[in-house]
Amino acid sequence: MPQFKKFFRDDVPDFVFLIPYLESAWRPTKGRKKSDYGYWQMVSEVVAEIKTLDHASKALKKAHPDKIRSDPSLSTEAAVIHLKRYYFYFRHVANFSEADAWLFSVTAYNWGAGNIKRILLKMLREGVVKDESALQFSNFYHYLYQSSESNSADRSMRVALEYLPNLWNISLLIRKYQEQKYSKQSLKNKHHIKHKG
């Protein structure tokens, strides 16, 4: 199992780093180069745009988009920059709470910010919430669920709805794997100490 913890950052929630498990099963060449590709399944146009940003590293600016998408460090850097742009919008422009801004950002990573904005506007127009200040990720997600149920042919909406639960399931699998690994190691150590003494 790849050790993704080396990519953790203080300014990004840990669960964000589960995205490559969901997107590519942590495979560097998953997908098609002309479409979603690499660990984080990014499109080359987004990577090319990220390369032009002032805060992109020199290594990121110099590398070819295909190399970036198939390299664990470069693709993670590019994906984090991309996610933090979403986060900036949802936190500082749309004024959601920090937790909601990250949940929206991860959903936007999969489904696109435009789709999320469209749903939020629809909720306001339909009077699902009284005004913008009442919008939260929880009522957005509930509305997305209802919309998905009534639009079962919309596969992208269903995938967006399942994205966060799938990340949660991956985190549970990783935790279970780590607990089993720790338990086996503890048994080995006890057995070793017993025979030593």
C-alpha positions as CSV (number, residue, x, y, z in Angstrom):
1,M,0.0,0.0,0.0
2,P,1.5,3.4,-1.0
3,Q,2.4,5.6,1.9
4,F,0.5,8.7,1.1
5,K,1.1,10.3,4.5
6,K,4.3,11.9,3.2
7,F,2.1,14.2,1.1
8,F,0.0,15.4,4.1
9,R,-0.1,19.2,4.7
10,D,-1.3,21.3,7.6
11,D,-3.5,23.4,5.3
12,V,-5.3,20.5,3.6
13,P,-7.5,17.9,5.4
14,D,-6.0,14.4,5.4
15,F,-9.0,12.8,3.7
16,V,-8.2,14.8,0.5
17,F,-5.2,12.5,0.0
18,L,-7.5,9.5,-0.4
19,I,-8.7,10.9,-3.8
20,P,-6.0,9.1,-5.8
21,Y,-7.1,5.8,-4.3
22,L,-10.6,6.4,-5.5
23,E,-9.6,8.0,-8.8
24,S,-6.9,5.6,-10.0
25,A,-6.3,3.0,-7.2
26,W,-3.0,4.8,-6.9
27,R,-1.9,3.8,-10.4
28,P,0.3,6.3,-12.3
29,T,-0.9,5.5,-15.8
30,K,-4.6,4.9,-15.2
31,G,-6.8,6.5,-17.8
32,R,-6.2,8.1,-21.2
33,K,-3.6,10.9,-21.7
34,K,-6.1,12.8,-23.8
35,S,-8.6,12.7,-20.9
36,D,-8.4,12.0,-17.2
37,Y,-5.0,10.4,-16.5
38,G,-2.6,9.5,-13.7
39,Y,-2.9,9.2,-10.0
40,W,-5.3,12.1,-9.5
41,Q,-7.1,11.6,-12.9
42,M,-6.5,15.2,-14.0
43,V,-7.0,16.5,-17.5
44,S,-3.9,18.0,-19.2
45,E,-5.7,21.4,-19.7
46,V,-6.0,21.9,-16.0
47,V,-2.4,20.8,-15.4
48,A,-1.2,23.2,-18.1
49,E,-3.1,26.0,-16.4
50,I,-1.7,25.1,-13.0
51,K,1.8,25.2,-14.3
52,T,1.4,28.9,-15.1
53,L,0.6,29.9,-11.6
54,D,3.2,31.8,-9.6
55,H,3.0,29.5,-6.6
56,A,3.6,26.3,-8.7
57,S,7.1,24.8,-8.0
58,K,9.9,25.0,-10.5
59,A,9.7,21.3,-11.0
60,L,6.0,21.5,-11.8
61,K,6.5,24.4,-14.2
62,K,9.2,22.5,-16.1
63,A,7.5,19.1,-16.3
64,H,5.3,17.9,-19.2
65,P,1.6,17.5,-18.2
66,D,1.8,13.7,-18.8
67,K,4.8,13.5,-16.5
68,I,3.1,15.6,-13.8
69,R,0.0,13.4,-13.9
70,S,1.9,10.1,-13.6
71,D,4.4,11.3,-10.9
72,P,3.2,10.9,-7.3
73,S,4.7,14.1,-6.0
74,L,4.1,16.4,-9.0
75,S,0.5,15.1,-9.5
76,T,-0.2,15.6,-5.8
77,E,1.2,19.1,-5.9
78,A,-0.9,20.0,-8.9
79,A,-4.1,18.4,-7.4
80,V,-3.6,20.3,-4.1
81,I,-3.2,23.6,-6.0
82,H,-6.4,22.8,-7.9
83,L,-8.3,21.8,-4.8
84,K,-7.1,24.9,-2.9
85,R,-8.5,27.1,-5.7
86,Y,-11.9,25.4,-5.2
87,Y,-11.5,25.9,-1.5
88,F,-10.7,29.6,-1.9
89,Y,-13.9,30.1,-3.8
90,F,-16.2,28.1,-1.5
91,R,-14.6,29.5,1.7
92,H,-13.8,33.1,0.8
93,V,-16.1,34.0,-2.1
94,A,-19.2,31.9,-1.3
95,N,-18.5,32.2,2.5
96,F,-19.1,28.6,3.5
97,S,-17.7,27.3,6.7
98,E,-14.2,25.7,6.5
99,A,-15.6,22.2,6.7
100,D,-18.3,22.8,4.1
101,A,-15.8,24.5,1.8
102,W,-13.6,21.4,1.8
103,L,-16.6,19.1,1.3
104,F,-17.7,21.3,-1.7
105,S,-14.1,21.4,-3.0
106,V,-13.7,17.6,-3.0
107,T,-17.1,17.2,-4.7
108,A,-16.2,19.9,-7.2
109,Y,-12.9,18.0,-7.9
110,N,-15.1,15.2,-9.1
111,W,-18.1,16.9,-10.5
112,G,-17.0,20.4,-11.3
113,A,-17.6,23.7,-9.5
114,G,-20.1,24.7,-12.2
115,N,-22.4,21.8,-11.4
116,I,-22.3,22.7,-7.7
117,K,-23.1,26.3,-8.4
118,R,-26.0,25.3,-10.6
119,I,-27.5,23.1,-7.9
120,L,-27.0,25.9,-5.2
121,L,-28.8,28.4,-7.5
122,K,-31.6,26.0,-8.2
123,M,-32.1,25.4,-4.5
124,L,-32.4,29.2,-4.0
125,R,-34.8,29.6,-6.9
126,E,-37.0,26.7,-5.7
127,G,-37.1,28.1,-2.1
128,V,-35.4,25.0,-0.6
129,V,-33.6,27.5,1.6
130,K,-34.7,31.0,2.5
131,D,-31.5,32.7,1.4
132,E,-27.8,32.2,0.7
133,S,-26.9,32.3,4.3
134,A,-29.0,29.1,4.9
135,L,-27.0,27.1,2.3
136,Q,-24.9,24.4,3.7
137,F,-23.2,21.3,2.4
138,S,-25.7,19.1,4.3
139,N,-28.8,20.6,2.6
140,F,-26.9,20.7,-0.7
141,Y,-26.2,17.0,-0.3
142,H,-29.8,16.2,0.6
143,Y,-31.0,18.1,-2.5
144,L,-28.4,16.3,-4.7
145,Y,-29.6,12.9,-3.4
146,Q,-33.2,13.8,-4.2
147,S,-32.2,15.1,-7.6
148,S,-30.3,12.0,-8.3
149,E,-33.2,9.8,-7.3
150,S,-35.5,11.7,-9.8
151,N,-32.8,11.8,-12.5
152,S,-31.5,8.2,-12.4
153,A,-30.2,8.5,-16.0
154,D,-27.7,11.3,-14.9
155,R,-24.7,9.1,-14.2
156,S,-22.4,12.1,-13.3
157,M,-24.8,13.2,-10.6
158,R,-24.9,9.7,-9.1
159,V,-21.1,9.6,-9.1
160,A,-20.9,13.0,-7.4
161,L,-23.4,11.8,-4.8
162,E,-21.3,8.7,-4.1
163,Y,-17.9,10.4,-4.1
164,L,-17.6,11.4,-0.5
165,P,-19.1,8.1,0.8
166,N,-16.6,6.2,-1.3
167,L,-13.7,8.2,0.2
168,W,-15.1,7.4,3.6
169,N,-15.2,3.7,2.7
170,I,-11.6,3.8,1.5
171,S,-10.6,5.4,4.8
172,L,-12.3,2.6,6.7
173,L,-10.5,0.0,4.6
174,I,-7.2,1.6,5.2
175,R,-7.8,1.8,8.9
176,K,-8.8,-1.8,9.1
177,Y,-5.7,-2.8,7.1
178,Q,-3.5,-0.8,9.5
179,E,-5.2,-2.3,12.6
180,Q,-4.7,-5.8,11.2
181,K,-1.1,-5.0,10.4
182,Y,-0.5,-3.6,13.9
183,S,-2.3,-6.6,15.5
184,K,-0.1,-9.1,13.6
185,Q,3.0,-7.1,14.6
186,S,2.0,-7.1,18.2
187,L,1.4,-10.9,18.2
188,K,4.8,-11.4,16.6
189,N,6.5,-9.2,19.3
190,K,4.7,-11.1,22.1
191,H,5.7,-14.4,20.6
192,H,9.3,-13.3,20.2
193,I,9.4,-12.0,23.8
194,K,7.8,-15.2,25.2
195,H,10.4,-17.4,23.4
196,K,13.3,-15.1,24.4
197,G,12.5,-15.2,28.1
